[in-house]
């Protein structure tokens, strides 16, 4: 069992994206309870993955990157993160039906 501890870093872009999603669910869809549950689901998924961030296949991208991207699916969204040493840097969250290959 992997007992290594990883530090978590959340980038402002992720926070901005998440806030936009929550605002959309809360105000446009008029469902603040669903928005709150979505945030809980995102938080749970991020912390669960912190236990074993390398246990999943890297995200395949045609772009040349310094750090490999990994994904966490949460409902209709995909969270993207990279590992930099012992730090898991959560970078963004994007609606999964968008053309992710163009965006990432």
VENFENVEN-V561747 format. One record per residue. N is the residue number from 1. PSI is psi as a letter, one per 40 degrees, with the letter a starting at -180 (999 if undefined). Layout:
n: (N/N)
psi: (PSI/PSI)
//
This chain:
n: (1/2/3/4/5/6/7/8/9/10/11/12/13/14/15/16/17/18/19/20/21/22/23/24/25/26/27/28/29/30/31/32/33/34/35/36/37/38/39/40/41/42/43/44/45/46/47/48/49/50/51/52/53/54/55/56/57/58/59/60/61/62/63/64/65/66/67/68/69/70/71/72/73/74/75/76/77/78/79/80/81/82/83/84/85/86/87/88/89/90/91/92/93/94/95/96/97/98/99/100/101/102/103/104)
psi: (h/h/e/h/h/i/i/h/h/h/i/d/d/d/d/d/d/d/d/d/d/d/d/d/d/d/d/d/e/f/g/d/d/d/d/d/d/d/d/d/d/d/d/d/d/d/d/d/d/d/d/g/e/e/e/i/i/i/h/h/i/e/i/h/i/d/i/h/i/i/i/h/h/h/b/f/i/h/h/h/i/i/h/g/b/e/h/h/h/h/d/i/h/i/h/d/e/i/g/d/d/d/d/999)
//
